[in-house]
């Protein structure tokens, strides 16, 4: 198999651990629970590395576990059930949100890594320039993800400064993010249509 994007794979594996690092620094989860989740995420990365596919699974698992732990940490669920898995101090919510965003960026990069490796295998016989252009696709996808994260942070800061209440549900915000990502990828992809 052509190893074009091993750097993307390791970046995805590293970004998968970002939410756990915030939880570790904030002491937001009990240490044994945190170590179990960190170990399982690392195991997912090793399995994906051995299979040479599935690089985005560890970051996705990390983002889902971190979001689930946060949901069980504060809000209506612990209030109604009386069950709380940990405690995340309010000052650590923004760094945790950034870490979960970084983990989702790792998912995008991991998916791009898988796509590029599959395309590279099917492009046997093409020149080195074609393979380098294919490798730049992963950089583009990661750049679009970073641009969208930066845009969402800018909107967040604008809403803090202006004190405007939009009443936007999280599901609608996620849908807008996905539509925006798809539009940017389609517009910036040039000839690369999939």
Buried (B, 14 or more C-beta within 10 A) or exposed (E): EBEBBEBBBBBBBBBBBBBBBBBBEBBBBEEEBBEEBBEBBBEBBEEBBEEBBBBBBBBBBBBBBBBEBBEBBBEEBBEEEEEEBBBBEEEBBEBBBBBBBBBBBBBBBBBBBBBBBEBBEEEEEEEEEEBEEBBEBBBBBBEBBBBBBEEBBEEEEEEEEEEEEEEEEEEEEEEEBEEBBEEBBEEEBEEBEE
